[in-house]
Amino acid sequence: MDDLYERLDRAIPQINALTSKVAKRDLIKMVRGVDHKMTELDQELVECRRKHKETIRYQELKQQAAELVDNLEKHITFAALIG
């Protein structure tokens, strides 16, 4: 999970480096969605600690968060290539 946070932390400066205001605005919206999913993941992690095992919901949320971060990184790359 720390990997997801590191990837998200690396993505934010890349977004700020973009010149297109429209792309930057859209990518910030995507970051908010990822952040919301990460909050859900953190809340479920508390439940996992309480039960002393990973729940199925935690695994699903982790997979969804990873997919969202992957998509965000792809969109950042695309926006950087477009200019």
Secondary structure, DSSP 8 states (H G I E B T S, - for coil): -HHHHHHHHHHHHHHHT-S-HHHHHHHHHHHHHHHHHHHHHHHHHHHHHHHTS--HHHHHHHHHHHHHHHHHHHHHHHHHHH-
